[in-house]
């Protein structure tokens, strides 16, 4: 994705994408950032990790430019988001750290159009690059792939500590809204002790209001010999995380209305009902408080929920 020319190091994928789609923002997943609204999503190719379980491997592991079939300038992307009624633009499908310059320029153009920006990232980025990358990002979903160095080294060719450092920096030194996703892989990162350690670290070091999503694995790329994650595993993980003090814990990639909905951490009432990506009952006040007990709910909410639903629309720019 990078090469040298007479001007120095350049991003060879700048202005080129593997495709554009309009998704529900809950698919990123973000449950506390403009719920129910459409988000224009795109990525390029390549990655800085080698996760053997990658579920977008045809994009993230691509080495040929034939994966980059669409061309669009940052200004064109921002205008397309505005014209299509999207509230935000997501840098996703492959890690936007890989196309930092393209993502940053697009984020600036989006802000000029009043469009929010979202990074879906593994958080594997150096301390020197973090401020540049996140300067124009409004929200991020960060993959905390496991809570063991062995997992990161063996399955991702990376390390755990840089991801923890990124999360700590985001929560303490940036204004970015953060949610975390952990893909639970049977026998690899789904043990009770690891889940307790992960959840406890988030609660104590990042804060109990950081939403945590446990997502179901399906066999892919170099890990096709494992079974799908049972729904019961996600429920067990959610219960463990709630027990460690986290306020907002979700299940994903399975049909679980209870685990996908938002509940008041103070009085336990249903606040935002979700069935897959479709919103139902909405019990937040206009200033994002529980209408039953008045507890302030963490996140960025509109006065009324969006109604985009589960639609996914391919887009040409």
C-alpha positions in Angstrom: 0.0 0.0 0.0 3.0 2.3 0.2 5.8 3.0 -2.2 8.6 5.5 -2.7 8.8 8.1 -5.5 10.7 11.3 -6.1 8.6 13.1 -3.4 9.2 10.4 -0.8 6.9 7.8 0.7 3.4 7.8 -0.8 0.1 6.0 -0.2 -0.6 4.0 -3.4 -4.2 3.3 -2.6 -5.1 7.0 -2.1 -8.5 7.8 -3.8 -9.1 4.1 -4.5 -11.6 1.9 -2.7 -12.8 -1.7 -2.6 -16.4 -0.4 -2.7 -18.9 1.9 -1.1 -22.1 0.8 0.9 -24.6 2.5 3.1 -25.1 0.4 6.3 -26.9 0.8 9.6 -24.5 2.3 12.1 -25.3 -0.5 14.5 -23.4 -2.8 12.0 -20.0 -1.1 12.8 -21.0 -1.9 15.6 -21.9 1.3 17.4 -24.9 1.3 19.7 -24.4 4.6 21.4 -23.6 6.8 18.5 -26.5 8.2 16.4 -28.7 5.0 16.7 -30.8 4.1 13.7 -29.0 6.3 11.3 -27.3 5.3 7.9 -23.6 5.4 7.6 -21.6 5.4 4.3 -18.9 2.8 4.6 -15.8 2.1 2.6 -12.3 0.7 2.8 -9.3 0.1 0.6 -7.0 -3.0 0.8 -4.3 -4.4 3.1 -3.8 -4.5 6.9 -1.1 -4.2 9.4 -2.1 -7.4 11.2 -2.3 -11.0 9.9 -5.3 -12.3 11.9 -5.9 -15.9 10.8 -9.6 -15.6 11.5 -10.1 -12.4 9.4 -13.7 -12.2 8.1 -12.8 -9.6 5.5 -9.7 -11.4 4.4 -10.4 -11.0 0.6 -10.0 -7.2 1.2 -7.6 -6.9 4.2 -5.2 -9.5 2.8 -5.4 -8.4 -0.8 -2.0 -7.5 -2.4 -3.3 -6.8 -5.9 -4.8 -3.5 -7.0 -7.7 -5.3 -8.7 -9.5 -5.2 -5.3 -9.5 -1.4 -5.6 -12.3 -1.0 -8.2 -13.8 2.4 -7.2 -12.3 5.8 -7.3 -13.4 8.8 -5.3 -11.8 11.9 -3.8 -12.4 12.9 -0.2 -14.7 15.7 -1.4 -16.8 13.3 -3.5 -17.2 10.9 -0.6 -18.4 13.7 1.7 -20.8 15.0 -0.9 -22.1 11.5 -1.6 -22.8 11.0 2.2 -24.7 14.3 2.3 -26.7 13.6 -0.8 -27.7 10.1 0.4 -28.8 11.3 3.8 -26.0 9.6 5.8 -25.2 11.1 9.2 -21.7 9.7 9.1 -18.9 8.1 7.1 -17.1 4.9 8.3 -13.6 3.9 7.4 -13.9 0.2 7.7 -13.7 -3.3 5.9 -9.9 -3.0 6.3 -8.1 -1.1 9.0 -8.0 2.7 8.2 -4.7 3.0 9.9 -3.4 1.5 6.6 -4.8 4.4 4.6 -4.3 7.2 7.1 -3.8 10.1 4.7 -6.9 9.2 2.6 -9.0 8.7 5.8 -7.8 11.9 7.3 -8.5 14.0 4.2 -11.9 12.4 3.8 -12.7 13.1 7.5 -11.9 16.8 7.0 -14.1 17.0 4.0 -16.9 15.3 5.9 -16.7 17.8 8.7 -17.0 20.6 6.2 -20.3 19.0 5.1 -21.5 18.5 8.7 -21.0 14.7 8.4 -19.6 12.7 11.4 -16.7 10.2 11.0 -16.2 6.7 12.3 -13.1 4.5 12.4 -13.4 0.8 12.7 -9.9 -0.2 13.7 -7.8 -2.8 15.6 -6.1 0.1 17.3 -2.7 -1.1 16.3 -1.0 2.2 15.8 2.1 3.9 17.2 1.9 6.7 19.8 3.4 9.1 17.3 0.7 8.4 14.7 -2.4 8.3 17.0 -3.0 12.1 17.2 -2.8 12.5 13.4 -5.1 9.6 12.7 -7.8 10.3 15.3 -7.7 14.1 15.1 -10.7 14.3 12.8 -12.5 11.1 14.0 -15.7 11.4 16.0 -16.3 7.8 17.0 -14.4 4.5 16.9 -15.1 0.9 17.3 -11.8 -0.7 18.4 -11.2 -4.5 18.1 -9.8 -5.8 21.4 -9.2 -9.2 19.8 -8.3 -11.0 23.1 -6.7 -10.3 26.4 -3.6 -12.4 26.1 -0.2 -11.7 24.4 -0.1 -15.3 23.2 -3.3 -14.8 21.2 -2.0 -11.6 19.5 1.4 -13.1 18.7 0.2 -16.5 17.6 -2.9 -15.5 15.6 -2.4 -11.9 14.6 1.4 -11.4 14.4 1.0 -8.5 16.8 1.0 -7.6 20.4 -1.6 -6.8 23.0 -0.1 -3.8 24.7 -0.2 -1.3 21.8 -4.0 -1.9 21.5 -4.4 -1.3 25.3 -2.3 1.9 24.9 -4.5 3.1 22.1 -7.7 2.5 24.1 -6.3 4.2 27.1 -5.2 7.2 25.0 -8.5 7.5 23.3 -10.5 7.5 26.6 -8.1 9.8 28.5 -6.7 12.2 25.9 -9.1 12.4 23.0 -12.7 13.4 22.4 -13.5 10.3 20.3 -16.5 8.3 21.3 -15.3 4.7 21.8 -16.9 1.3 21.7 -15.0 -2.0 21.9 -15.6 -5.3 20.1 -14.2 -8.7 20.9 -14.8 -11.6 18.5 -15.1 -14.7 20.6 -13.4 -17.7 19.0 -14.2 -21.2 20.5 -11.2 -22.4 22.6 -9.0 -19.4 21.8 -10.2 -16.4 23.8 -13.5 -17.4 25.3 -12.4 -18.7 28.7 -14.0 -17.3 31.9 -10.8 -16.1 33.4 -9.7 -14.2 30.3 -13.2 -12.7 29.9 -13.1 -11.6 33.5 -9.7 -10.0 33.1 -10.7 -8.2 29.9 -13.9 -6.9 31.3 -12.3 -5.8 34.6 -9.6 -3.9 32.8 -12.1 -2.0 30.7 -14.2 -1.2 33.8 -11.3 0.0 35.9 -8.9 1.5 33.4 -11.3 2.9 30.7 -14.6 3.2 32.7 -17.8 1.3 33.1 -19.7 3.4 30.5 -17.6 2.1 27.6 -19.8 -0.2 25.5 -18.4 -3.7 24.9 -19.6 -5.9 22.1 -19.1 -9.7 22.1 -19.4 -11.0 18.5 -19.8 -14.5 17.2 -17.0 -16.1 15.1 -17.7 -18.0 11.9 -15.0 -20.2 10.3 -13.0 -18.2 7.7 -9.6 -17.7 6.0 -7.0 -19.8 7.9 -9.3 -20.9 10.7 -12.0 -23.0 8.9 -11.7 -26.0 11.2 -13.3 -24.4 14.2 -17.1 -24.3 14.9 -19.2 -21.2 15.0 -19.4 -19.5 18.3 -22.5 -20.8 20.2 -25.0 -18.1 21.2 -24.7 -19.4 24.8 -21.0 -18.4 24.8 -21.9 -14.8 24.0 -24.5 -14.8 26.7 -22.0 -16.2 29.2 -19.5 -13.5 28.2 -22.1 -10.8 28.5 -23.0 -11.9 32.0 -19.4 -12.0 33.1 -18.8 -8.5 31.8 -21.9 -7.1 33.5 -20.7 -8.8 36.7 -17.4 -7.0 36.4 -19.2 -3.7 36.5 -19.6 -2.7 32.8 -22.9 -0.9 32.1 -23.4 -1.6 28.4 -22.6 -5.1 27.1 -23.9 -6.4 23.8 -23.9 -9.6 21.8 -23.5 -9.6 18.0 -23.7 -11.8 14.9 -26.5 -13.8 16.6 -30.2 -13.2 17.0 -30.4 -12.0 20.6 -32.8 -9.1 21.1 -32.0 -9.0 24.9 -28.3 -8.9 24.3 -28.5 -6.4 21.5 -30.7 -4.0 23.3 -29.7 -1.1 25.7 -30.8 -1.3 29.3 -30.6 1.3 32.0 -27.6 0.6 34.3 -29.5 2.3 37.1 -33.0 1.0 37.1 -32.7 -1.9 34.6 -35.5 -0.7 32.3 -35.3 -1.2 28.5 -34.1 1.9 26.8 -33.4 1.0 23.2 -34.9 -2.1 21.8 -32.9 -3.8 19.0 -33.8 -6.8 16.8 -30.7 -7.3 14.7 -30.3 -3.8 13.3 -33.9 -2.7 13.6 -34.8 -0.3 16.5 -38.0 -0.8 18.4 -39.0 0.7 21.7 -37.2 3.9 22.6 -37.2 5.1 26.2 -34.7 7.9 26.2 -35.6 11.5 26.8 -34.4 14.2 24.4 -31.3 14.8 26.5 -30.4 11.1 26.6 -31.7 10.2 30.0 -33.6 7.2 31.1 -37.3 8.2 31.0 -38.0 6.0 34.1 -35.3 7.1 36.5 -33.4 10.0 34.9 -30.0 8.3 34.7 -27.8 9.9 32.0 -26.9 7.4 29.3 -23.4 7.6 27.9 -23.1 8.2 24.2 -24.1 10.6 21.4 -27.8 10.4 20.7 -30.2 12.4 18.6 -33.5 13.6 20.2 -35.3 11.0 18.1 -33.9 7.7 16.8 -33.2 7.1 13.1 -35.3 4.7 11.2 -32.8 3.3 8.6 -33.3 -0.3 9.9 -31.3 -3.2 8.5 -31.0 -2.0 4.8 -27.6 -2.3 3.1 -27.3 -0.3 -0.1 -24.4 -0.5 -2.6 -23.3 3.0 -3.7 -21.5 4.3 -6.8 -19.6 7.5 -6.4 
